[in-house]
Every structure is written in structure tokens, then in C-alpha cells.
């Protein structure tokens, strides 16, 4: 009865929740799946909601680069802080390969800025 009245709509909720987590917390795909599962959303609905939200909000690679630029860029200068950054980004739901590639890009851009190699 609640579903018929439009009061319960798992698909709409899943999309909006995924959208909010992407926008507000910059979560990666794996963390989004975990958070939607915690809310009892069916995995197929969750996957569709994540894909739709990412189409609207931009790919997770861009989000990850933005997150590193905003929060972690200054922590990439030494190995200990780089490891902490990788662990933090992993907990936010980004894959290891994606993290390593993004960190490499940020370090490369930083070196270009410092040494004028544009």
C-alpha cells in the first residue's frame, strides 16, 4: 500500500542517497555500495542508482582527483603520509589502482607547477 501511494520507492531513495553521498562526502563506488546495502537496498537497485548518480555527478576518477587536490595534496610529500592518504581514500570507496593513478597525476601536476614544465 505504501509503495502504491509513492511513499516507498527504493529506486528513487537509492539514487538520491547515492547522489548525496557523492556530492557531500565524495564517496567512491565501493563505499556507495556499502552504504546503500546498510540501508537495505537491493544490490541491483544500488548498482543502477550508483551508475545513474555517477553519470550525473561525473566519473569517480574526477571526484578522486578533486578530493586529493582539496584534502590530501599536502600529504603526498613523504612515504608515511602517502600511505595514510592511500588508506583514507581506500576507506572512502576508491580502488587501489585508481588511487595510485590519481596520486601519480597529482604529483606530476605539482612537479610541473613547481618547475614550470607545462
C-alpha positions as CSV (number, residue, x, y, z in Angstrom):
1,X,0.0,0.0,0.0
2,X,2.8,2.4,0.8
3,X,4.6,1.6,-2.4
4,X,1.4,2.2,-4.4
5,X,1.0,5.6,-2.8
6,X,4.5,6.5,-3.8
7,X,5.7,6.7,-0.2
8,X,8.2,3.9,-0.5
9,X,10.4,4.0,-3.7
10,X,13.7,2.2,-3.2
11,X,15.0,3.2,-6.6
12,X,14.3,6.9,-6.0
13,X,15.7,6.7,-2.5
14,X,18.8,4.8,-3.6
15,X,19.5,7.4,-6.4
16,X,19.1,10.3,-4.1
17,X,21.2,8.8,-1.3
18,X,24.0,7.9,-3.7
19,X,23.8,11.4,-5.2
20,X,24.0,13.0,-1.8
21,X,27.0,10.8,-0.7
22,X,28.8,11.6,-3.9
23,X,28.1,15.3,-3.6
24,X,28.7,15.8,0.1
25,X,31.2,13.2,1.0
26,X,32.9,12.4,-2.3
27,X,32.5,8.7,-1.7
28,X,33.8,6.2,-4.3
29,X,31.8,3.4,-5.9
30,X,32.7,0.7,-3.3
31,X,31.7,2.8,-0.3
32,X,28.4,3.8,-2.1
33,X,27.6,0.1,-2.4
34,X,28.3,-0.5,1.3
35,X,26.2,2.5,2.4
36,X,23.2,1.5,0.2
37,X,23.4,-2.1,1.5
38,X,23.3,-0.7,5.0
39,X,20.0,0.9,4.1
40,X,18.7,-2.4,2.9
41,X,18.7,-1.5,-0.8
42,X,18.8,-4.5,-3.2
43,X,22.3,-4.8,-4.9
44,X,20.8,-4.5,-8.4
45,X,19.0,-1.3,-7.5
46,X,22.1,0.0,-5.7
47,X,24.2,-0.6,-8.8
48,X,21.8,1.1,-11.1
49,X,21.5,4.1,-8.7
50,X,25.3,4.4,-8.4
51,X,25.7,4.4,-12.2
52,X,22.9,7.0,-12.7
53,X,24.3,9.2,-9.9
54,X,27.8,9.0,-11.4
55,X,26.6,9.8,-14.8
56,X,25.0,13.0,-13.4
57,X,27.8,13.9,-11.0
58,X,30.8,12.9,-13.1
59,X,33.1,9.8,-13.0
60,X,34.7,8.7,-9.8
61,X,38.2,9.3,-11.2
62,X,37.4,13.0,-11.4
63,X,35.9,13.0,-8.0
64,X,39.0,11.3,-6.6
65,X,41.4,13.8,-8.2
66,X,39.3,16.6,-6.8
67,X,39.3,15.0,-3.3
68,X,43.1,14.6,-3.4
69,X,43.6,18.2,-4.5
70,X,41.3,19.5,-1.8
71,X,42.2,17.4,1.2
72,X,45.3,15.3,0.6
73,X,47.7,17.1,-1.8
74,X,50.0,18.3,1.0
75,X,50.2,14.8,2.5
76,X,51.9,13.3,-0.6
77,X,55.4,14.6,0.1
78,X,56.6,11.6,2.2
79,X,56.0,7.9,2.2
80,X,54.3,7.7,5.7
81,X,51.7,10.3,4.8
82,X,51.2,8.9,1.3
83,X,50.4,5.6,2.9
84,X,47.9,7.2,5.2
85,X,46.3,9.0,2.2
86,X,46.0,5.8,0.3
87,X,44.3,4.1,3.2
88,X,41.9,7.0,3.7
89,X,41.0,7.0,0.1
90,X,40.5,3.2,0.1
91,X,38.1,3.6,3.1
92,X,36.2,6.2,1.1
93,X,35.5,3.5,-1.5
94,X,38.1,4.0,-4.3
95,X,40.0,1.2,-5.8
96,X,43.8,0.8,-5.2
97,X,44.7,1.1,-8.9
98,X,42.6,4.2,-9.3
99,X,44.1,5.8,-6.1
100,X,47.7,5.1,-7.3
101,X,47.0,6.6,-10.7
102,X,45.3,9.7,-9.3
103,X,48.2,10.3,-6.8
104,X,50.6,9.9,-9.7
105,X,48.7,12.5,-11.7
106,X,48.5,15.0,-8.8
107,X,52.3,14.6,-8.0
108,X,53.1,15.1,-11.7
109,X,50.9,18.2,-11.9
110,X,52.5,19.5,-8.7
111,X,56.0,19.0,-10.1
112,X,55.0,20.7,-13.3
113,X,53.7,23.7,-11.3
114,X,56.9,23.9,-9.2
115,X,59.3,23.5,-12.1
116,X,57.4,25.3,-14.8
117,X,57.0,22.3,-17.1
118,X,53.6,23.0,-18.6
